[in-house]
Amino acid sequence: MNWNYRCPTCGAEYAIDPGRYLCGACSAANVPGKALRGVLECVWSGTYDQSRDGPVPLPVPASFFPPIPVGDTPLWAPDRLRAELGFPKLFLKDDTCNPSGSYKDRASYLVAAFARQRGVKEIALASTGNAASSMAAVGAAAGLKITVFVPATAPIAKRVQVLQYGAELREIQGNYDLAFDKSLEYSAETGVLSRNTAYNPLTIEGKKTASFEIARALGAASGAGGKAVAPDHVFVPTGDGVIIAGVIRGFEDLLKLGAIAKMPIVWAAQAEGSSAIARAMSAPAGTDPFAETVAATTTADSISVDSPRNGYYALEKLKKYGGKAVTVSDEEILAAQRLVSAKAGLFAEPSSACAFAGFYKVRQTIDPSQSVVVMLTGSGLKDIKNAAKAVGATV
């Protein structure tokens, strides 16, 4: 297989090398603190052989991945939720059991493998907490130095994780957007590899692996003789837009391989207080959908961003394949968190519960005979303070 970066806007192609992050031409229009233009995607040509290239086509050989069990997370069939809601084909994709308790491990795993392949010794990034603890965990297994920039308001559990894994924690007196800019300044000054979400195309590519797992698990559950099966709907918690772009990229690859027959309807589930991508979905034609920056205010810290750095790319993917968006209140998010915990036994953090809250809100518009996958991307143990609010506890 042959791999390269390609700009979906202008078609320019680049080698996958350290130091190459955005399209040189398209990124010239970028404004600090705004959604990124020129986000690149990983594309491959040639023949994909699963027995030779691994379960998912990826731009780094399997031998460079660190010894930590990322991915292959379970797809739950929650009987009580199915019965209560009348959706016999409802599934929960449980990424809370990744090593750091987060879906972000999928991106960190690929970035770490790339670093090992290219002899890179240090990785830097900004995060609201999950990407930081994720990269710290995977970096510990890979023997890499990890430097993270995190808002001081990030949940203590996520900051403690970073320190336990031995990474350098730099707390920022400001929001994620400021942390993002600070981490870019550090990478530019030192030359270390940036793992910043969206900015590094590998963060999108690493997150496509869940789509392959979902399709294969649904194929096995449906008795399709081992063939992959695409769900009808996938609900994805959305902040910066990288997870949802990665999920769509995975299904795009499955279509390219002829493994599935259709693209699922992919739903961007956002908190009302951090809903830039949902607003962009209905922006008038000919206008810049991310021109306005609205300060984010939501309990769901992992999807709380003022300006989604992967906004343009995620929006293009959603529109191309008929994706949809739904926004929910913090109260609906905490109610969904408790419902999934109490009826399925799966404790997810508020940002993950946003995806289930989105499904719950629009469920009456969906044919109950269709298959629905809800992505639960982070453990509830990462944010006990907000989880306590849902059950009236004091911590």
VOGU-3710 file (C-alpha; in Angstrom, 3 decimals, decimal comma):
1> mnwnyrcptc> 0,000/0,000/0,000  1,090/3,571/-0,694  0,166/6,425/1,627  0,195/10,210/1,429  -1,600/13,280/2,749  -4,159/14,957/0,511  -5,966/18,253/0,890  -9,665/17,645/0,207  -10,111/21,322/-0,685  -7,485/21,869/-3,385
11> gaeyaidpgr> -6,273/18,322/-4,044  -2,627/19,001/-3,167  -0,713/15,936/-2,015  2,134/15,701/0,475  4,392/13,034/1,907  3,490/11,883/5,417  6,448/13,415/7,219  7,037/14,948/10,674  6,462/18,669/10,452  3,770/18,425/7,772
21> ylcgacsaan> 0,410/19,207/9,337  -1,772/21,389/7,090  -2,053/22,143/3,383  0,501/24,846/2,602  -1,806/26,791/0,300  -5,166/26,444/2,033  -3,808/27,010/5,540  -2,625/30,479/4,495  -6,172/31,680/5,167  -6,157/30,499/8,789
31> vpgkalrgvl> -6,925/32,939/11,597  -5,596/32,277/15,128  -8,274/30,832/17,381  -10,567/29,868/14,489  -11,487/26,623/12,751  -8,610/25,335/10,641  -8,539/25,456/6,878  -6,264/23,076/5,014  -6,830/20,052/7,273  -5,291/17,063/5,489
41> ecvwsgtydq> -6,492/13,495/5,262  -4,537/10,267/4,923  -5,240/8,437/1,665  -3,968/5,113/0,401  -3,657/3,390/-2,935  -2,775/-0,120/-3,946  -4,092/-3,354/-2,532  -5,168/-3,739/1,077  -4,516/-7,223/2,434  -5,899/-7,663/5,949
51> srdgpvplpv> -3,622/-10,621/6,693  -0,590/-8,542/5,705  -1,580/-4,979/6,605  -3,578/-5,600/9,795  -7,309/-5,345/10,577  -7,506/-1,698/9,423  -5,475/0,058/6,701  -3,182/2,500/8,539  -0,157/4,523/7,379  2,290/2,999/9,904
61> pasffppipv> 3,352/-0,678/9,940  2,044/-2,736/12,867  5,558/-3,364/14,209  5,879/0,272/15,348  2,743/0,364/17,509  3,543/0,416/21,241  2,666/-2,546/23,507  -0,607/-1,238/24,900  -4,060/-2,721/24,083  -5,850/0,097/22,276
71> gdtplwapdr> -9,086/-0,576/20,391  -11,103/-3,754/19,874  -13,581/-2,349/22,382  -16,949/-4,064/22,937  -20,214/-3,282/21,199  -22,875/-3,713/23,862  -26,392/-4,986/23,267  -28,205/-3,268/26,189  -31,355/-5,365/26,648  -33,029/-3,140/29,253
81> lraelgfpkl> -32,495/0,043/27,253  -33,679/-1,698/24,102  -36,874/-2,818/25,790  -37,590/0,509/27,458  -37,003/2,584/24,322  -38,389/0,109/21,786  -35,153/-0,170/19,764  -34,214/-3,858/19,482  -31,120/-2,988/17,430  -29,660/-0,360/19,772
91> flkddtcnps> -25,927/-0,784/20,447  -23,411/1,021/22,659  -19,812/1,275/21,426  -17,866/1,221/24,677  -14,539/3,012/24,374  -14,403/3,635/28,107  -12,355/0,428/28,341  -9,437/1,748/26,328  -6,265/1,977/28,466  -6,766/5,613/29,514
101> gsykdrasyl> -10,556/5,276/29,521  -11,029/7,288/26,353  -11,611/7,015/22,593  -8,675/9,431/22,225  -6,323/6,465/22,717  -7,010/5,487/19,102  -5,431/8,712/17,825  -2,604/8,632/20,367  -1,789/5,042/19,391  -1,229/5,963/15,737
111> vaafarqrgv> 0,675/9,165/16,541  2,959/7,248/18,931  3,575/4,575/16,296  4,456/7,265/13,759  6,840/8,866/16,242  8,576/5,537/16,857  8,837/4,869/13,127  10,433/8,281/12,489  12,687/8,425/15,546  10,726/11,240/17,225
121> keialastgn> 11,336/11,482/20,995  8,770/14,039/22,179  5,133/14,830/21,441  3,234/17,940/22,540  -0,468/18,697/22,511  -3,317/20,740/23,931  -6,327/19,101/25,515  -9,336/19,588/27,761  -8,107/16,461/29,527  -8,857/13,266/27,617
131> aassmaavga> -6,375/13,663/24,776  -3,742/14,680/27,338  -4,223/11,660/29,594  -4,501/9,459/26,501  -1,256/10,614/24,927  0,442/10,394/28,317  -0,675/6,774/28,758  0,291/5,652/25,266  3,506/7,670/25,451  4,461/5,859/28,659
141> aaglkitvfv> 4,120/2,503/26,891  6,005/3,833/23,860  8,878/5,411/25,794  8,130/8,931/24,556  8,301/12,267/26,346  4,852/13,875/26,406  4,203/17,559/27,106  0,575/18,621/27,501  -1,142/22,000/27,747  -4,403/21,740/29,671
151> patapiakrv> -6,819/24,343/31,065  -6,481/24,551/34,840  -10,238/23,966/35,035  -9,966/20,451/33,534  -11,298/17,711/35,837  -8,744/16,710/38,461  -8,976/13,019/37,514  -7,681/13,785/34,015  -4,854/15,945/35,300  -3,841/13,291/37,826
161> qvlqygaelr> -3,805/10,700/35,027  -1,344/12,847/33,067  1,000/13,056/36,049  0,673/9,373/36,932  1,736/8,427/33,417  4,847/10,582/33,806  4,022/13,324/31,303  4,773/17,023/31,772  1,597/18,938/32,637  1,420/22,629/31,820
171> eiqgnydlaf> -1,759/24,153/33,207  -3,159/27,092/31,254  -5,156/29,893/32,873  -7,673/29,951/30,070  -9,738/27,727/27,820  -8,869/24,947/25,384  -8,431/27,387/22,506  -5,675/29,198/24,412  -4,057/25,868/25,338  -4,121/24,908/21,649
181> dksleysaet> -2,287/28,084/20,665  0,258/27,676/23,475  1,026/24,110/22,415  1,566/25,216/18,803  3,971/27,892/19,992  5,891/25,248/21,950  6,053/22,864/18,984  7,237/25,654/16,694  9,945/26,710/19,150  11,232/23,216/19,933
191> gvlsrntayn> 10,485/21,272/16,759  8,738/18,455/18,656  5,883/16,544/17,045  2,445/18,089/17,559  -0,455/15,774/18,287  -2,963/18,610/18,329  -6,408/17,447/17,372  -7,214/18,052/13,670  -3,942/19,943/13,180  -2,153/16,588/12,960
201> pltiegkkta> -3,978/14,501/10,295  -3,044/11,276/12,073  -5,442/12,177/14,883  -8,322/11,818/12,439  -6,942/8,688/10,813  -6,417/6,899/14,123  -10,029/7,411/15,098  -11,416/5,597/12,055  -10,603/2,207/13,541  -13,834/2,085/15,554
211> sfeiaralga> -15,897/2,092/12,355  -14,224/-1,137/11,226  -14,886/-2,710/14,615  -18,549/-1,657/14,549  -19,149/-2,981/11,039  -17,492/-6,300/11,796  -19,330/-6,728/15,096  -22,687/-5,938/13,466  -21,888/-8,403/10,716  -21,222/-11,113/13,285
221> asgaggkava> -24,369/-10,213/15,259  -26,568/-10,277/12,155  -25,398/-13,667/10,953  -23,962/-12,164/7,775  -21,386/-14,896/7,442  -18,511/-12,789/8,737  -19,162/-9,889/6,361  -19,143/-6,309/7,611  -22,493/-4,550/8,049  -22,957/-0,784/8,388
231> pdhvfvptgd> -25,419/0,472/11,017  -28,292/2,691/9,963  -27,431/5,448/12,457  -24,351/6,406/14,484  -24,486/9,050/17,218  -21,149/10,709/17,969  -20,337/13,190/20,762  -18,906/16,194/18,949  -16,740/19,110/19,997  -13,744/19,787/17,756
241> gviiagvirg> -15,153/17,477/15,091  -12,261/15,016/14,956  -13,971/11,898/16,311  -16,921/12,322/13,982  -14,610/12,923/11,006  -12,645/9,824/11,941  -15,805/7,724/12,180  -16,889/8,870/8,717  -13,384/8,235/7,328  -13,600/4,668/8,593
251> fedllklgai> -16,881/4,046/6,828  -15,471/5,706/3,705  -12,653/3,153/3,711  -15,129/0,317/4,187  -17,077/1,609/1,178  -13,858/1,881/-0,837  -13,073/-1,729/0,019  -16,564/-2,842/-0,955  -17,048/-4,215/2,564  -20,294/-2,286/3,202
261> akmpivwaaq> -23,036/-1,097/0,898  -23,943/2,276/2,430  -22,787/5,120/4,636  -24,692/5,290/7,936  -26,532/8,447/8,912  -23,948/9,996/11,222  -25,272/12,334/13,891  -23,168/15,078/15,472  -24,423/15,283/19,059  -23,467/18,564/20,689
271> aegssaiara> -24,124/20,369/23,938  -26,281/23,451/23,489  -23,490/25,464/25,098  -20,888/24,233/22,590  -22,699/23,732/19,310  -20,646/25,391/16,579  -20,860/22,459/14,160  -24,621/22,098/14,652  -25,053/25,811/13,927  -22,820/25,516/10,876
281> msapagtdpf> -25,027/22,756/9,460  -27,800/25,318/8,968  -25,675/28,315/7,999  -26,835/30,105/4,818  -25,065/29,115/1,618  -22,181/31,374/0,670  -21,399/32,415/4,231  -18,537/31,340/6,484  -20,201/28,854/8,875  -17,530/29,378/11,527
291> aetvaattta> -17,091/33,134/11,255  -18,721/33,734/14,624  -17,034/32,431/17,757  -19,296/31,755/20,721  -17,777/31,094/24,146  -18,527/27,507/25,149  -20,354/26,800/28,403  -21,205/23,180/29,128  -20,820/20,480/31,747  -19,452/18,213/29,014
301> dsisvdsprn> -15,877/19,470/29,229  -14,413/17,072/26,644  -16,564/18,546/23,886  -16,408/22,141/25,109  -14,738/24,294/22,453  -15,306/27,865/21,353  -14,186/27,288/17,769  -13,969/23,687/16,483  -10,527/23,313/14,927  -11,751/20,519/12,648
311> gyyaleklkk> -14,989/22,330/11,863  -14,630/22,810/8,099  -13,466/19,268/7,457  -16,115/17,654/9,691  -18,849/19,824/8,189  -17,842/18,836/4,649  -17,996/15,147/5,565  -21,355/15,471/7,289  -22,923/17,314/4,372  -21,420/14,985/1,779
321> yggkavtvsd> -23,061/11,928/3,325  -26,313/13,346/4,649  -25,203/13,568/8,260  -27,301/15,349/10,852  -26,825/17,327/14,051  -28,687/17,456/17,347  -28,091/19,668/20,364  -29,004/18,851/23,958  -28,955/20,737/27,240  -26,621/19,927/30,119
331> eeilaaqrlv> -29,665/18,682/32,029  -30,450/16,243/29,208  -26,805/15,123/29,155  -26,732/14,337/32,885  -30,096/12,560/32,666  -28,766/10,439/29,793  -25,611/9,648/31,757  -27,675/8,306/34,641  -30,075/6,408/32,360  -27,275/4,519/30,588
341> sakaglfaep> -25,557/3,808/33,895  -28,703/2,566/35,619  -30,190/0,581/32,729  -27,073/-0,752/30,979  -24,346/-0,706/33,625  -22,094/1,504/31,518  -20,821/4,632/33,286  -19,790/7,254/30,729  -18,657/10,832/31,279  -20,951/13,747/30,330
351> ssacafagfy> -19,365/14,320/26,911  -20,096/10,694/25,987  -23,575/10,839/27,472  -24,220/13,726/25,076  -24,357/11,178/22,260  -26,997/9,127/24,044  -28,914/12,275/24,980  -28,931/13,179/21,294  -30,303/9,774/20,329  -32,911/9,953/23,084
361> kvrqtidpsq> -34,052/13,389/21,911  -34,597/12,390/18,251  -35,519/8,727/18,719  -39,123/9,280/17,654  -37,899/10,394/14,217  -36,055/7,091/13,680  -37,571/3,827/12,505  -37,262/1,568/15,580  -36,449/-1,413/13,387  -33,220/0,269/12,247
371> svvvmltgsg> -29,838/-0,310/13,858  -28,472/2,486/16,036  -24,954/2,733/17,468  -24,221/5,275/20,191  -20,532/6,094/20,691  -19,594/6,285/24,373  -16,120/7,725/24,273  -14,978/8,345/27,845  -15,300/6,820/31,301  -17,511/8,464/33,903
381> lkdiknaaka> -14,697/8,059/36,419  -12,873/10,852/34,603  -15,315/13,475/35,886  -16,876/12,470/39,207  -17,789/16,043/40,149  -20,297/16,470/37,326  -21,492/12,857/37,553  -22,351/13,526/41,186  -24,740/16,281/40,119  -26,842/13,761/38,229
391> vgatv> -27,446/11,684/41,344  -27,644/14,511/43,884  -24,408/13,515/45,612  -21,757/15,774/47,101  -18,065/15,208/46,427
//
